[in-house]
């Protein structure tokens, strides 16, 4: 689902990114705190008979090289976008089927959990699934997200429709002053 705001942000980045920075703009995701921009970069040229380890290392090297080489350009664009949209900008790339995200925003989320919910988180920490309650909660959110993708997509589509209908709402006439 792409909202009108997301389309505007994606359009701005499409027009603002330096020519040739990415071979394609793959994804622009917007939430209340962050804009994540992911672009595709060219794969390194490798012989057909290279091992999987060599291929993975070459992709990692290409991603690292791109990150360092484009840092100043990305920072300049991010500063403009942060002023314009009031959100932090994070970057990522896709290269040869590998997706790498650079520094992203980690936002604390306030919540009140009762003891049974805290015990679930503590069990995940004790089992080594997560390092902390915060990590355990993030793990739970990813689990729900992965198992309910279709439902969440339908919900987001419904919210987009509500937003569209609200925007088309009736205009209220301006009252005419009486003499």
C-alpha positions in Angstrom: 0.0 0.0 0.0 1.3 3.4 -0.9 -0.3 6.5 0.6 -0.5 9.8 -1.1 2.2 11.1 1.4 4.4 8.2 0.6 3.9 8.8 -3.2 5.0 12.5 -2.7 8.0 11.5 -0.7 9.0 8.8 -3.3 8.5 11.4 -6.0 10.7 13.9 -4.3 13.5 11.3 -3.8 13.1 10.2 -7.5 13.7 13.8 -8.6 16.3 14.7 -6.0 18.7 11.7 -6.0 21.9 12.4 -7.9 21.8 10.9 -11.4 23.2 7.4 -11.4 23.3 7.0 -7.6 21.1 3.8 -8.0 20.3 1.7 -11.0 16.7 1.7 -9.7 14.9 3.2 -6.7 13.5 0.0 -5.1 11.5 1.2 -2.1 10.7 4.3 -0.1 9.0 3.6 3.1 7.6 6.4 5.4 6.4 6.2 9.0 6.0 8.8 11.7 9.7 8.9 12.5 11.7 7.7 9.5 12.0 7.6 5.7 13.9 4.5 4.5 15.2 4.8 0.9 16.4 1.6 -0.7 18.1 1.5 -4.2 19.5 -1.1 -6.4 23.3 -1.0 -7.2 25.1 -3.0 -9.9 26.5 -6.4 -8.9 30.2 -7.0 -9.2 31.3 -8.9 -12.3 32.3 -12.4 -11.3 33.2 -15.6 -13.2 30.5 -18.2 -13.5 32.4 -20.7 -11.5 33.0 -18.7 -8.3 32.0 -20.3 -5.0 29.0 -19.0 -2.9 31.4 -17.7 -0.3 33.3 -15.7 -2.9 30.1 -14.3 -4.4 28.8 -13.3 -0.9 32.1 -11.6 -0.1 32.1 -9.8 -3.4 28.5 -8.5 -2.7 29.5 -7.4 0.8 32.5 -5.6 -0.7 30.4 -3.8 -3.3 27.8 -2.7 -0.8 30.6 -1.4 1.6 32.3 0.4 -1.3 29.0 2.0 -2.4 28.3 3.1 1.1 31.6 4.9 1.6 31.8 6.4 -1.9 28.3 7.9 -1.8 28.3 9.0 1.8 28.5 12.8 1.2 25.8 12.7 -1.5 23.5 10.7 0.7 24.0 13.0 3.7 23.3 16.1 1.6 20.0 14.6 0.3 19.1 13.3 3.8 19.5 16.8 5.3 17.3 18.4 2.7 14.7 15.6 3.2 14.8 15.8 7.0 14.1 19.6 6.8 11.3 19.1 4.2 9.5 16.1 5.7 10.4 16.3 9.4 11.7 12.8 9.6 15.1 11.1 9.7 16.3 9.4 6.6 17.8 5.9 6.5 19.4 4.3 3.5 19.8 0.8 2.2 20.7 -1.0 -1.0 19.9 -4.2 -2.9 22.8 -5.9 -4.8 22.5 -9.3 -6.3 19.6 -10.4 -4.2 21.2 -9.1 -1.0 19.5 -6.3 0.9 21.6 -4.2 3.3 20.3 -1.4 5.5 22.6 1.3 6.8 22.0 3.1 10.0 18.3 3.1 10.8 16.3 4.7 13.5 15.5 2.7 16.6 12.5 4.3 18.3 11.5 3.5 21.8 7.8 2.5 22.1 6.1 3.0 25.4 3.8 0.2 26.4 2.3 -1.2 29.5 2.5 -5.0 29.8 0.9 -7.1 32.5 2.8 -9.8 34.2 1.8 -12.7 31.7 3.1 -10.6 28.8 6.3 -9.7 30.6 6.8 -13.4 31.4 6.7 -14.2 27.7 9.4 -11.6 27.0 11.4 -12.8 30.0 11.2 -16.4 28.7 12.5 -15.3 25.3 15.4 -13.5 27.0 16.2 -16.5 29.3 16.1 -18.8 26.3 18.6 -16.7 24.4 16.2 -15.8 21.7 16.5 -12.1 22.6 19.1 -10.0 24.5 16.5 -7.9 26.3 12.8 -7.4 26.8 13.0 -4.7 24.1 14.6 -7.2 21.6 12.0 -9.8 22.7 9.2 -7.4 21.9 10.7 -6.6 18.5 11.0 -10.3 17.8 7.3 -10.8 18.7 6.3 -8.0 16.4 8.4 -9.5 13.5 6.8 -12.9 14.2 3.3 -11.5 14.0 4.2 -9.4 10.9 5.5 -12.5 9.1 2.5 -14.6 10.0 -0.2 -12.0 9.2 1.2 -10.2 6.2 -2.0 -10.6 4.1 -4.2 -9.4 7.0 -2.0 -6.4 7.7 -2.0 -5.5 4.0 -5.8 -5.6 3.9 -5.9 -3.4 7.0 -3.5 -0.9 5.5 -5.5 -0.8 2.3 -8.7 -0.1 4.3 -6.9 2.7 6.2 -5.8 4.2 2.9 -9.4 4.1 1.6 -10.6 5.9 4.8 -7.9 8.6 4.3 -9.0 9.0 0.6 -12.7 9.3 1.5 -11.9 11.8 4.3 -9.9 14.0 1.8 -13.0 14.0 -0.5 -15.3 15.1 2.3 -17.7 17.9 1.8 -16.5 21.5 1.8 -18.0 23.6 4.5 -19.2 26.9 3.1 -17.7 30.1 4.7 -20.4 31.9 6.6 -21.5 35.2 5.0 -21.4 38.1 7.3 -24.7 39.7 8.0 -25.0 43.5 7.8 
